[in-house]
Amino acid sequence: MNRDVLVVAPHPDDETLGCGGTLLRHRLEGDRIHWLIATSMGDTEYPHAQVAERNAEIDGVANAFSFTSVHQLGLPAAGVDRVTRADVVRAIGRVFQLVMPSVVYLPYAGDAHSDHATIFHASASCTKWFRFESITEVLVYETLSETDAGIDPDSRGFRPQLFVDISSQLEEKLRIMTIYRSELEDFPFPRSIEAIRALAMWRGAAMGAHAAESFIILRQRRIVSGP
């Protein structure tokens, strides 16, 4: 049965870094993939040329993934915590109502960027089964330059339980990532092709594959019908 899969990205590129290969696998398997982008660059805060470049990148990435739908909330980048939690939850909830996803991918709450933590908690509020019965899986992805940069001494860190083989999808994931020209830099910068490949190989080694993406399982619900 084809499923609706929703990835929640605090910023454009989080979806590709965190679960780009897995999204490509979902598409290959016939699932419909949807993209929720929480933040955007405001015309009053960023140069017009930079905003235009980012919008072109989003369009290019959306076409490359062949997303069924793309939803942009337009929350202030690096300023989501200035918006009331209730307003953020309502905005995300409206997208959940439109998509009615079976599988949801969320950023890690322990990421260094405050936007990631805020978006995680707001999104998690929308994943309760009695609010959206369609949701059977809620998974958390890791984002290079954010998850690995979390330095909270009380955090247990990103400890994945699920590994997805993306050996056949890695090169396409890397190609899509190059669309984000404004985000990539040379190695050893975390958002570099070499670092992305290295993490995929490291996660692959944990499961006996050439490349993998890893996830924390927050919820996995099996629905049994009939007697």
N, C-alpha and C positions, 0 to 999 in steps of 0.2 A: 504494500500500500504506500503510495506516494505521500510524503509528509511535507508540512510547512515548517521551515527552519528559519529562525530569526537570530541574527547576530546583532548585539547591542554594542556599538562602538562609541566611546566617549569622544573620540576625534577620528577623522578620516586617517587611515592607515592601521589603526588598532585591529580592525577586522582581518586585514591581510597578514599582519605580523602574528596575531594570536591564533587564527584558525583558517587562514587562507587555503591551505591544502585540504583541510577537512571539508570546507565549503565546496571546493571543487569536486571532492568525492561525493558529497550529497547530490550535487547537480548531475554527476555521472550516473548515479543510482536512481535518478528520476525524481528526486525531491525538489520542491520549490524553495528557493533561498531568498531571504528578505534581509534588507540592511537598514538598521536604525542608526542614524548619525545624531548624536546628542547635541554637539556644539558646532558653531560656525564662527568664521571671522566677521566681525562687524565692520561695515564700511567706514564707520566713524573712528574705529580703533586701529585699522590696518590700511595700508596704501591700497588704492583701487587695483593696481597691477597685481599685487599679492593675492587679493581676494579673487580676481579673475583667474589667476593661475591655479589657485586651490579649487575653484569650481570646475575648471577644465580637467583637473586631476580626478575629481570625484566622478565626472561624466565618463572619463576613460576607464576608471576602475569598475564602475557599474556595468559598462558594456563588456569588459573583459570577463567578469564573473557571470554575466547574463542574469543579474538579479531579477526576480519576478517583480519586486517593488523596492523602492528606496524612500525612506522617510527621514526628513531633516527637521529636527526640533528647533534649531536656531538658538540654542542656549549659548551664553557668552563663554567662549573658550578661556580656560584658566580662571573662570569666574562662576562656575555652576553653583558653588557654595553661597553665592550672593542671592540666589533664587530660593524661594521657600521650598522645603522638601515636598509639601503638599502639591505645589504647582508642578514640580518635576515629576512626581508620581502620576499626576493626572495626565500630563503630556505623554509619558511613556505608556500609560494605560490605554490611551486612545489608539496608539499604534497596535498594541496587543489585541484590542478589540477588532481592528481591521484585518490583521493577519491571522489571528487565532492559531498561533504556532503550536506545534507538537514538541519541538526541540528549541531550547533557548540557550544561546551562548552569551556569557556575561564577562566583563573584566574582573580582575582580581581585586578584592577590597583592600589588600595590603600594598597595592602599587604606590610608588612614590608620589604620583600626581594626584592632587586632591580631587580633581574632576572624576578620576576613575573610582575612587571610594564613594563619592556622592552618587554617581550613576549606578554603581553596583547596588547600593542600599535601596535606592529608589526603584530599580528594576526588580530586585528581589521581592519588594512589596507586591509586585504584580504577578508573582509566580505561584501564589497560593492556589491550590487546586479548586477551592470553592469559588474563586474569582474567575479562573480560566481553566475549565475542566479539560480543554484540549491539550494542555501541557503535560507531557509525560517525562520529559528529561530537562534538567537544568544543569548546565556545565559551565565551568569557569576556565578561561584561557589565560595564558601568560603573554605579556607584552614586553619585548625587548626594550630596554632603556627605562622601563617603568617597574616591572615586576622584579627584575634583578637589582634595581636601585632602591628598593624598599629597605630601610634600615631601622625599622621599629624593633627595639631589643626585646619587646614582649611578643612579637609575632612568631608563629611557628614556621613562617615562610611558605612558599608555594610547594606543596607536596602532592603531586598528581597521583591519581589512581587509575586513570584511563589513558592509554596511548593509542593513537590512530596512525596507521602506516600511510605515509604520504610519499612513498618512494617514487611513485609514478606521477605525482602532482607537484613535486618540489620545484622543478624547473619552471613550470607555469606560474607557481606562486612567486618565484623570484622575478619572473618577467613582469608580472602585475605590479610587484613592489617597485620596479623601476619607473613606473608611471608617476610615482610620488617623487618627482625630481627635487622638490623643495624639502623633502624629509630625509633623503639619503645623503650620507657622507662617507668619506673613506674610512676603512678599517684603521684603527681599532674602535671607531665610533660604533655603539651598539646597533644603530639602524644603518647597517651596511650589509651588502650582499654576502660578504664573507662571514659576518657574525650570524646572520639569519641561517645560512647554510650550516654553520658549525653547531648552532643550537638544534637544528633538525637532525643532524647526524648524531649528536649526543643523546637526544631523546630516542632516536632510532636504535642506538646501541642498547638502550634499556629494555627494548622489546624484541631485539633480533631482526631489525629492519634497517635498510639503508638510510631512511629518514622518517621522522615521525613528529607529530604534535601531541602535546600532553595536556590533560585537563583534570580539574578537581570535580568530582561528581557531587553536586549538592542535592539532587533529587533524581530518582529514577523510579518511575511508577509503572507497574504492569497492570493492565486492565484485562481482566478475565471475563469473558462473556459466556453465557450459557450455564448449565448445571455443572 
